[in-house]
Amino acid sequence: MQFTVLTLFPEMIEQGFSTSITGRAMEKGLLSLRCVNIRDYASDRYGHVDDYPYGGGAGMVMQAPPIYRAYTAAAGEGKHPRLVYVTPQGRVFDQALAKELAKEEELFILCGHYEGVDERILEEIATDRISIGDYVLTGGELPALVIMDAVARMVPGVLSNEESGEDESFMNGLLEYPQYTRPEVFMGRLVPEILKSGHHANIARWRRHESLRRTKQVRPELLETAKLDPDDQKFLQSLEMEEI
């Protein structure tokens, strides 16, 4: 899978994505990254890519022409790849959307700055507007990296152990169960005995119950759409009884 990022700060994307799991996946040829510096497509020698907004107001707005030139240079004339614009006004990013985007062979991401970008360029090239949360950042590079990291993990072969992605939070609609490793005792706190039992069925059941418990405590709204079997329902009812 290839990520193409249109940005004013390509070094932020390149440095952030070329380390750890995604960096190793790039070395294996499973992922590739292309950063396009929008400023290279400015129309003057000073590299101006922004201007004052029509109608007045604070701040500057990124101009449409440099973005469009950067886009067409990367995509090719007449081609319209899927392009994500990261904005607080977009659809909230979640695991389901990460899985959907991971099906693309190439994904373009546009990083805005200042007070945003000219709406006309979004109407022309953006297929998706995506938000990573209800807050405002100084630019789109950090949200782009969040989206890219989550999507990359869904690409086959990127994770060294395919199962390591299956039990993570949100993969089955629930939060992940607690994890433990050596030493057995840390500051008086013990590893649960069942995890040392070697009984795989009991361990799996305990982990499922702990996922349910943690989800109910922290994100109860997820239970409304999670797939629950009779044992899950019975366990959740027992938790409710404990609260009475």
N, C-alpha and C positions, 0 to 999 in steps of 0.2 A: 504494500500500500504506500502511496506517495502523498505526503502533505505538502501543499504549496501555500505559503503564508505571505500575504501582502502586508507590509509593515514599514514603519519609519525606523524601527530599531531591530534589524535582523539579528544583531549579536545577542540580544536577549533570548530569542527563540533558539538560535543555534546552540548557545551555551546550556540552556535549560533542557533541551531535548537530546543532546548528544552524550548524556551520562546515564549510568545505571542500566536498568532493563531496556529502555528505549535505545540507548546508545549501543548496547550489545546487539539488539535486533537490527540496527542499521548496519553494523559490521557484518552481520550474516546475510544482509540483503533482503530481509523481511520487511523493513521499513525504509523509506527514503524521505529526505527533507529538502525542500527548495525554498529559500527565502528570497523574496523580491522586494527590493528597497524602493518604495513609492517615490522617494525623493529623486531617484535617478531618472524619473520620467517627468520632472518639473519642466516647465516651458521657459524658465529663465536660468541664467548661470548661477543664481544665488540659491537655487533649490527650493523656492517657495512652493508650498503645497497647500496653503491655507489662506483664508481671507475673512473679512468681516461679514457677519450674517446679514442678509436682507431683513429689514424690519427692525434692526438695532438689537441691542442686548450685549451682555458680557461675553467675552471670549471670542475665539476664532473657530471657523468651520473648515474641515478639510474639503478641498475642491474636487469636483467630479473628474475633470479631464486627466490629471496625473494618475488617479486611481484606475481610470478606464484604460489608459495606455499601458500601465503596468499589468493589468488583467489580461488584455489582449495579447501582449507580448508573451505572457506565461501560458495562456490557454491555447492561443492560436486563433486566427481569424475564423469566425463562423462556429466556433466550439463554445459550449455552455456547460462546463462542469459544475457540480454541486458546490455552492459557495456559502459558507457560514459567515455572517456578520455578528460579532460578539457585542451585545448591548443589553443593558438592564431592562430594556423594553421587550426582549424576546421571550420565547418559550423557555421555561426553566429546564436546565440540563439535568438529565437523570440517566440511570443505567440502561433503561430501555432505549433511549435515544442514542447512547454510546454504541449499543449493539447494532442499531439501525445504520449509523454512520460508518461503522466498521465494514459494512458490505460494499462500500464504494472502493473502486480501484484507486481513485484520486480524490482528495478532498481539499478544496481551497478554503482558506480562512482569511478574512479581512479584519485587520486590527485598526480601530479608530483611535483618534486622539483629540485633544482640545475639547470643544463642545459637541463633537461628533462629526459626521460626514454629510455632504450634500445628499438630500433624500433621493434625488434623481438617479444617482449611481446605484443606490440600493434597489430601486425599482428596476433598474436595467440588469444587474448582475447577481443580486443576492437571492438565493433560493431558500435560505433559512436565517432567521434571526434568533439567536440563542443567548440566554442569560445564565450565569452561574450563581446568581443570588441577588437579593434585594439590597444592593449597596452599589456605590459608585467608585471606580478605580481611576487612576490617572491615564490609563491606556488599555488597549485590548490585548496586549501581549501575555499578561498573566492568565486571563481567562482562556486565551487560545492554548496555552500550555496545559491548562487543566483539561480542556476538551481533548487535546491531542493525546495526553497520557491515558485518559480513560478509554478512548477509542482504540489506541494502540494495543492495549491489553486484551482486546477482543479479537485481534488479528491472530489466526492460527499460527502457532509456533513461537510467538513472542514470549510467552511465559514458558520457562524451562520445564515446569511440571504442569501439564494441561489441567490437572485436577485443582491446582492451587487457585484457579480463578472461579471454580464452581461453587465453593462454599463461602465466598466472601459476602460481605454485607450487600444486600439488595439483589443478589443473583437469584434467590428464590423468593424474593418479596419480603424477606425478613433481615434484621440485623444479624451480624455474625456472632457466633458463640464465643466465650472467653477462651484465650489461648494460654498455654503454660509451657515452660521448658526448664532445664536444670538451672539452679539447684532445686531439690525437692522442698527445701525449707528456706524461706527468705523473710527475714525480720519477723519470724514467728508465724508466717503465713504458709500454709501447706498446699501442695498440689492436690486436687480432689482425688480420692482413692480410686474412683471408678476409671480414671484415665490411666492408671497403672495396672489395671486388672487384665488387660489383654483381651477382654471380651468385646469384640468389635460391634456386635449388635447393641449391647448395652451402652457402649460409648457413643454410638450413633444416636441412640434414643436420648441420652443425656444431653448431647450437643444440640439436638433439635429442641428439646425442652428449654435449654438455656437461651437459644435464639429467640424462642417465643417469649421467655421471661424478659429478656433485655428489650425486645421490640415493644412489649406492652408497657414497660417502664419509661422508655425514651421516645419511641415513635409509634404510639398506639394506633394512629391513623393508617399505618401500613397493614394492619391486620384486616382492615376492611376489604382489601383487594388480594391478600395473600391466599394461596391455595392451602386449605387446612383439611386434614383428614380427621376421622373420629377421635383418634388419640390426641391430636393437637387440641381439639375442642374440649376434650375431657381435662387436659392439663390446664388450659386457660380457665376453665370453670373452677379448678382447684385453687388457682391463684386468686380468683375473685373471692372465694370462700375465706382465704387467708386474710384478705383485707377487711372482712367484716368483723 
